[in-house]
Amino acid sequence: MSVALELGMYLVLAAAGQDQSVTYQAASLPAGAPGYFSRNGLPPVRGVLTLTAHGLTFRSPSGSVLLNYQTIPGHELMGSSQRPASYARLAYTGKLGSRVSYVFRINDGVFETADPGGLPGMLAQALFEPVPSNPAYGIANAVTATGVTRQLSHSAYADTLYALFGKPARPVGLVGPRGIRMGDLAEYVRPRDSVALDPVHIISQDQLRHAFAHELGHRWEQREMGRVDSILGDVLAVGDPDRYGYGSRAEHRAEAIAFAVHFLQSTMADASSDGLDLLEHYEFLVPGTRAMVRYLVLLPTYRRHPLRASLSIQQGPSPLVQ
């Protein structure tokens, strides 16, 4: 059974493992919930998720809109059985220190918050229509793809990765037809000692950089397995079955390496304690990120990192996803 509320919102309960309808009062709509949004498997970004009569948005502190869904009015949905729609599902909960954290799956990402207010009920019920926010195509086409990979591989970011993990013998190339058919956005080709990328299907520069760090992480692990074992040997497995790295130790480790690099790069200008709190949210999504950050921050590349002293002494167990 479906229910059209007085604000015109069409609500259907879609909580994890359930499929039934309930009535929910429009007056219970919260103004917003602080938390962290991880889009397309990338590291989490701090911001506020807001649910109104018009839809669902997530804004970062800088004002960037990372998520934008419109609520589907009940009368419009009932008029079209083919209308595409998305649910915001409560996927799982876990512990962040002494706090319970709630993770909601929202189409192309997850929203994690320890302060959901009324969102567990509302987000599990609301039916949304996505407002196109992902580009229809990747950041390159067949003509420009080689130039995009060349620019990345000669950037200051690439130099940082090479200093941390070593530089492949061959230049960065493009994912071949077989890899594209398999949906691979990036590969480490061990026989050639080369990284291949697919900027035709990669949708953002952030995703391109993350994929590059991930594949160089594979290369580093294969060449320094004992070292990586000493860093990540005791971390918990990825608990989210929909997150990249679930069920694969090699992919999990490469993700932890890429997450760690992202954290250290994004906090280079942040000396506040908020950075340490942010790291716990990285760790919550990809266990092992914290251990890898503590290792990498002690290398010469990050000798001037503002959080180096704090990270070198910070202790604590990995959060358990239940």
Secondary structure, 3 states (H helix, E strand, C coil): CCEECCCCEEECCCCCCCCCCCCCCHHHCCCCEEEEEEECCCCCEEEEEEECCCEEEEECCCCCEEEEEEECEHHHHHCCCCCCCEEEEEEEEEEECCEEEEEEEECCEEEEECCCCCHHHHHHHEEEEECCCCCCCCCCCCCCHHHHHHHHHCCHHHHHHHHHHCCCCCCCEECCHHHHHCCCCEEEEHHHCEEEECCCCCCCHHHHHHHHHHHHHHHHHHHCHHHHHHHHCCCCCCCCCCCCCCCCHHHHHHHHHHHHHHHHHHCCCCCCCHHHHHHHHHHHHCCCHHHHHHHHCCCHHHCCCCCHHHHHHCCCCCCCEC
